[in-house]
Amino acid sequence: MLIALPRGGYVPRVSWRAHGPGTPVVVAETAEPSALAPGNGLPTLRVAPFVVTGRPGRLVIDGEALSGKLCEAFALFDMINVIGAAPAAHGRYDYRLDGTLEYRDDTVFIRFRLVDKTDETVIWSRSFEHQAGENNTEIERRLIRDLSTSIVQRFGIIWSHERARQFAANVGDPRYRALIQAGEAFRSFDLVAYARARTELERLIKIDPGFAAGFTYLGLVYATEYVARIGGPPNDISALDRALKFARRGVELKPHSAFAHHILFVILFFRGETEAASATAEKAIALNPNDIIVLADYGGRLIFAGQVDKGMEILNQTVAFGAILAVWAHFYLFLGHYLRDELPEARFHASQMTSDTYFYGRLPRADGAARR
């Protein structure tokens, strides 16, 4: 008898040894190889320990504590895996965030750089300067918010870097490529890209039934196709039922995901279930307060639902982040200002919608042309 453990597997194979001395034994390999690599296919970011130079004055920043808080904040975003700075965490990773604390008298200079581990290339860097007398808690809050928005947010630095690399060379995990593909379809409002993203996501959730973000994005694809009348039979109300089913599956697979709750609240708004949508949006924001995409979309949906002042209050919080806003966020702001008869502000946001494929963007341009 021969007991064999196949490479890459955990189940032993038992077979009878062939008769006769010197006869080779062949164990048939019946299991099909997995079509996808283990894990979720997302890039991994390591937050390295801070390097401290100089002698602290009256302002002291705890680098170890800040590193831990950054890890916790980054981990709330769905499109990235995060590992900490502990020695045990020095496994495989794709990106590294280095941090430096430099003390000069009562001033601390905090520098960050994001490194692509493939070739140790610095792909992003930023510096902050803080003086004695500033509140430590507020300093940490702003740093975490700014770095989250810049680095790990959807359409942030890592997303954009991976998009350029993976689609240029057709490398990387197909699940992450499909998520980027879907995200770019929504950003560009390209009908061909929509269809391509839908087909690929449908293929991948069959291979990986635990692909939570795939189910979530598919729900949004189906809902958007219905609302924008792109693809499928016109006025097919079952499309919204299908969208809700997939969005709820995404939440079931990842119940603590702000992204999954974000898409669920969008679909509930599409279905006219405003009260349930608002409750789900509030939960999404509570799950990840630093995700400005969730915050901006909620404010805009409230404007659509007639709650203009509340929606504008939320939207103005996203403007305060200082991030470059998506075209749809500018439309929300345009609409809110327009409905409040704040025409100079409305015209400004209308001028920021430069996409020729964003269908809602045609309204501000038409209005502006009519007024001129």
Secondary structure, 3 states (H helix, E strand, C coil): CEEECCCCCCCCEEECCCCCCCCCCCCCCCCCCCCCCCCCCCCEEEECCCEEECCCCCCCCCHHHHHHHHHHHHCCCCCCEEECCCHHHCCCCCEEEEEEEEEECCEEEEEEEEEECCCCEEEEEEEEEEECCCCHHHHHHHHHHHHHHHHHCCCCHHHHHHHHHHHHHCCCCHHHHHHHHHHHHHHHCCHHHHHHHHHHHHHHHHHCCCCHHHHHHHHHHHHHHHHCCCCCCCCCCHHHHHHHHHHHHHHHHCCCCHHHHHHHHHHHHHCCCHHHHHHHHHHHHHHCCCCHHHHHHHHHHHHHCCCHHHHHHHHHHHHHCCCCCCHHHHHHHHHHHHHCCCHHHHHHHHHCCCCCCCHHHHHHHHHHHHHC
